[in-house]
Protein backbone atom coordinates (compact mmCIF):
# COMPACT_ATOMS: atom_id res chain seq x y z
CA UNK A 1 0.00 0.00 0.00
CA UNK A 2 1.23 3.44 -0.91
CA UNK A 3 -1.29 5.40 1.16
CA UNK A 4 -3.57 4.75 4.13
CA UNK A 5 -6.46 6.79 5.49
CA UNK A 6 -6.37 6.77 9.26
CA UNK A 7 -9.72 7.45 10.92
CA UNK A 8 -9.35 8.52 14.55
CA UNK A 9 -10.33 11.01 17.22
CA UNK A 10 -9.87 14.75 17.42
CA UNK A 11 -9.54 14.24 21.18
CA UNK A 12 -6.66 12.46 22.90
CA UNK A 13 -8.91 10.66 25.36
CA UNK A 14 -7.38 9.51 28.64
CA UNK A 15 -5.32 6.43 27.73
CA UNK A 16 -1.61 7.23 27.30
CA UNK A 17 -1.04 3.94 25.42
CA UNK A 18 -3.47 5.05 22.68
CA UNK A 19 -1.67 8.40 22.35
CA UNK A 20 1.70 6.64 22.16
CA UNK A 21 0.52 4.11 19.57
CA UNK A 22 -0.99 6.88 17.42
CA UNK A 23 2.39 8.62 17.26
CA UNK A 24 4.15 5.31 16.54
CA UNK A 25 1.72 4.62 13.69
CA UNK A 26 2.55 7.95 12.04
CA UNK A 27 6.26 7.26 12.50
CA UNK A 28 5.95 3.77 11.00
CA UNK A 29 4.04 5.04 7.97
CA UNK A 30 6.70 7.70 7.35
CA UNK A 31 9.64 5.31 7.69
CA UNK A 32 7.96 2.88 5.27
CA UNK A 33 7.07 5.57 2.70
CA UNK A 34 3.33 5.13 3.18
CA UNK A 35 1.42 8.38 2.74
CA UNK A 36 -0.79 9.31 5.68
CA UNK A 37 -4.25 10.53 4.67
CA UNK A 38 -6.25 11.84 7.61
CA UNK A 39 -8.59 14.56 8.89
CA UNK A 40 -5.98 17.39 8.87
CA UNK A 41 -6.13 18.24 12.58
CA UNK A 42 -3.15 19.07 14.76
CA UNK A 43 -5.10 18.11 17.89
CA UNK A 44 -6.10 14.83 19.49
CA UNK A 45 -5.18 11.37 18.26
CA UNK A 46 -5.26 12.78 14.71
CA UNK A 47 -2.56 15.24 15.70
CA UNK A 48 -0.42 12.49 17.23
CA UNK A 49 -0.52 10.35 14.09
CA UNK A 50 0.40 13.38 11.97
CA UNK A 51 3.17 14.42 14.37
CA UNK A 52 4.73 10.96 14.14
CA UNK A 53 4.64 11.12 10.35
CA UNK A 54 5.93 14.69 10.13
CA UNK A 55 8.72 14.13 12.69
CA UNK A 56 10.04 11.32 10.48
CA UNK A 57 9.70 13.22 7.18
CA UNK A 58 6.64 11.33 5.96
CA UNK A 59 4.14 12.55 3.40
CA UNK A 60 0.87 13.74 4.90
CA UNK A 61 -2.41 14.64 3.21
CA UNK A 62 -4.96 16.35 5.40
CA UNK A 63 -8.60 16.65 4.35
CA UNK A 64 -10.86 19.00 6.29
CA UNK A 65 -14.24 20.65 5.67
CA UNK A 66 -14.23 24.46 5.47
CA UNK A 67 -16.34 24.88 8.62
CA UNK A 68 -13.70 23.08 10.74
CA UNK A 69 -10.75 24.95 9.25
CA UNK A 70 -9.50 27.19 12.03
CA UNK A 71 -6.01 28.05 13.24
CA UNK A 72 -6.62 26.08 16.44
CA UNK A 73 -7.49 22.87 14.59
CA UNK A 74 -5.79 22.59 11.20
CA UNK A 75 -2.21 21.32 10.92
CA UNK A 76 -0.15 23.72 8.80
CA UNK A 77 2.87 21.38 8.51
CA UNK A 78 1.22 18.95 6.10
CA UNK A 79 2.53 17.98 2.67
CA UNK A 80 -0.91 18.74 1.25
CA UNK A 81 -4.07 20.27 2.71
CA UNK A 82 -7.40 19.75 0.95
CA UNK A 83 -10.40 21.80 2.08
CA UNK A 84 -13.85 20.40 1.25
CA UNK A 85 -17.38 21.79 1.26
CA UNK A 86 -18.70 19.27 3.79
CA UNK A 87 -18.06 16.08 5.77
CA UNK A 88 -19.27 13.74 3.02
CA UNK A 89 -16.90 15.26 0.45
CA UNK A 90 -14.12 14.85 3.01
CA UNK A 91 -14.75 11.08 3.17
CA UNK A 92 -14.95 10.76 -0.61
CA UNK A 93 -11.60 12.51 -1.07
CA UNK A 94 -9.99 10.43 1.67
CA UNK A 95 -11.33 7.34 -0.11
CA UNK A 96 -9.91 8.50 -3.46
CA UNK A 97 -6.47 9.27 -1.99
CA UNK A 98 -6.08 5.97 -0.12
CA UNK A 99 -5.21 2.36 -0.84
CA UNK A 100 -6.67 1.24 2.48
CA UNK A 101 -8.30 2.43 5.71
CA UNK A 102 -7.25 2.02 9.31
CA UNK A 103 -9.50 2.74 12.26
CA UNK A 104 -7.81 3.62 15.53
CA UNK A 105 -9.51 4.99 18.67
CA UNK A 106 -11.95 7.86 18.29
CA UNK A 107 -15.54 8.87 18.94
CA UNK A 108 -18.72 9.30 16.90
CA UNK A 109 -16.89 10.81 13.91
CA UNK A 110 -14.54 7.82 13.74
CA UNK A 111 -17.51 5.44 13.99
CA UNK A 112 -19.27 7.34 11.19
CA UNK A 113 -16.20 7.02 8.97
CA UNK A 114 -15.74 3.34 9.80
CA UNK A 115 -19.35 2.39 9.13
CA UNK A 116 -19.61 4.38 5.91
CA UNK A 117 -16.40 3.03 4.36
CA UNK A 118 -17.30 -0.50 5.53
CA UNK A 119 -20.77 -0.19 4.02
CA UNK A 120 -19.24 0.96 0.73
CA UNK A 121 -17.10 -2.19 0.78
CA UNK A 122 -20.08 -4.41 1.62
CA UNK A 123 -21.97 -2.93 -1.31
CA UNK A 124 -19.03 -3.60 -3.63
CA UNK A 125 -18.24 0.08 -4.21
CA UNK A 126 -14.61 -0.57 -3.31
CA UNK A 127 -12.33 -3.51 -2.58
CA UNK A 128 -9.73 -1.75 -0.42
CA UNK A 129 -8.71 -3.22 2.94
CA UNK A 130 -10.28 -1.88 6.12
CA UNK A 131 -8.45 -2.53 9.38
CA UNK A 132 -9.28 -1.97 13.03
CA UNK A 133 -6.29 -1.39 15.31
CA UNK A 134 -7.70 -2.56 18.64
CA UNK A 135 -5.31 -0.70 20.96
CA UNK A 136 -5.68 -1.67 24.62
CA UNK A 137 -9.02 -3.44 23.96
CA UNK A 138 -10.62 -0.16 22.82
CA UNK A 139 -12.73 -1.80 20.13
CA UNK A 140 -13.70 -5.00 21.99
CA UNK A 141 -17.32 -3.84 22.34
CA UNK A 142 -17.55 -2.87 18.65
CA UNK A 143 -16.17 -6.26 17.61
CA UNK A 144 -18.67 -7.99 19.95
CA UNK A 145 -21.51 -5.96 18.45
CA UNK A 146 -20.46 -6.98 14.93
CA UNK A 147 -20.44 -10.63 16.04
CA UNK A 148 -23.95 -10.14 17.46
CA UNK A 149 -25.12 -8.69 14.12
CA UNK A 150 -23.80 -11.83 12.41
CA UNK A 151 -25.42 -14.10 15.02
CA UNK A 152 -28.79 -12.36 14.64
CA UNK A 153 -28.67 -12.44 10.84
CA UNK A 154 -28.19 -8.73 10.15
CA UNK A 155 -24.62 -9.03 8.87
CA UNK A 156 -23.07 -11.76 6.75
CA UNK A 157 -20.04 -13.48 8.24
CA UNK A 158 -18.06 -12.79 5.05
CA UNK A 159 -18.68 -9.05 5.39
CA UNK A 160 -17.52 -9.07 9.00
CA UNK A 161 -14.49 -11.14 8.04
CA UNK A 162 -13.65 -8.59 5.33
CA UNK A 163 -12.69 -6.17 8.13
CA UNK A 164 -9.23 -7.14 9.38
CA UNK A 165 -8.50 -6.72 13.08
CA UNK A 166 -5.34 -6.81 15.15
CA UNK A 167 -4.03 -5.50 18.45
CA UNK A 168 -0.65 -4.55 16.97
CA UNK A 169 0.18 -2.03 14.27
CA UNK A 170 2.64 -4.36 12.49
CA UNK A 171 0.19 -7.27 12.57
CA UNK A 172 -2.63 -5.13 11.21
CA UNK A 173 -0.54 -3.59 8.43
CA UNK A 174 0.58 -7.09 7.39
CA UNK A 175 -3.05 -8.28 7.26
CA UNK A 176 -4.03 -5.21 5.25
CA UNK A 177 -1.16 -5.70 2.82
CA UNK A 178 -2.21 -9.32 2.24
CA UNK A 179 -5.94 -8.59 2.12
CA UNK A 180 -7.94 -10.55 -0.46
CA UNK A 181 -11.12 -8.61 -1.36
CA UNK A 182 -14.53 -10.18 -1.62
CA UNK A 183 -15.86 -10.72 -5.14
CA UNK A 184 -17.99 -7.80 -6.36
CA UNK A 185 -21.72 -8.39 -5.93
CA UNK A 186 -23.30 -9.65 -9.16
CA UNK A 187 -26.02 -7.02 -9.04
CA UNK A 188 -23.56 -4.10 -8.92
CA UNK A 189 -23.15 -2.08 -12.09
CA UNK A 190 -19.63 -1.22 -13.21
CA UNK A 191 -19.91 2.47 -12.31
CA UNK A 192 -19.12 1.97 -8.63
CA UNK A 193 -18.38 4.96 -6.41
C-alpha positions, -999 to +999 in steps of 0.1 A: +000+000+000+012+034-009-013+054+012-036+048+041-065+068+055-064+068+093-097+075+109-093+085+145-103+110+172-099+147+174-095+142+212-067+125+229-089+107+254-074+095+286-053+064+277-016+072+273-010+039+254-035+050+227-017+084+224+017+066+222+005+041+196-010+069+174+024+086+173+042+053+165+017+046+137+025+079+120+063+073+125+059+038+110+040+050+080+067+077+074+096+053+077+080+029+053+071+056+027+033+051+032+014+084+027-008+093+057-043+105+047-063+118+076-086+146+089-060+174+089-061+182+126-032+191+148-051+181+179-061+148+195-052+114+183-053+128+147-026+152+157-004+125+172-005+103+141+004+134+120+032+144+144+047+110+141+046+111+103+059+147+101+087+141+127+100+113+105+097+132+072+066+113+060+041+126+034+009+137+049-024+146+032-050+163+054-086+166+043-109+190+063-142+206+057-142+245+055-163+249+086-137+231+107-108+250+093-095+272+120-060+281+132-066+261+164-075+229+146-058+226+112-022+213+109-001+237+088+029+214+085+012+189+061+025+180+027-009+187+012-041+203+027-074+197+010-104+218+021-138+204+013-174+218+013-187+193+038-181+161+058-193+137+030-169+153+004-141+149+030-147+111+032-150+108-006-116+125-011-100+104+017-113+073-001-099+085-035-065+093-020-061+060-001-052+024-008-067+012+025-083+024+057-072+020+093-095+027+123-078+036+155-095+050+187-120+079+183-155+089+189-187+093+169-169+108+139-145+078+137-175+054+140-193+073+112-162+070+090-157+033+098-193+024+091-196+044+059-164+030+044-173-005+055-208-002+040-192+010+007-171-022+008-201-044+016-220-029-013-190-036-036-182+001-042-146-006-033-123-035-026-097-017-004-087-032+029-103-019+061-085-025+094-093-020+130-063-014+153-077-026+186-053-007+210-057-017+246-090-034+240-106-002+228-127-018+201-137-050+220-173-038+223-176-029+187-162-063+176-187-080+200-215-060+184-205-070+149-204-106+160-239-101+175-251-087+141-238-118+124-254-141+150-288-124+146-287-124+108-282-087+101-246-090+089-231-118+067-200-135+082-181-128+050-187-090+054-175-091+090-145-111+080-136-086+053-127-062+081-092-071+094-085-067+131-053-068+151-040-055+185-006-046+170+002-020+143+026-044+125+002-073+126-026-051+112-005-036+084+006-071+074-030-083+073-040-052+052-012-057+028-022-093+022-059-086+021-079-106-005-111-086-014-145-102-016-159-107-051-180-078-064-217-084-059-233-097-092-260-070-090-236-041-089-231-021-121-196-012-132-199+025-123-191+020-086-184+050-064 
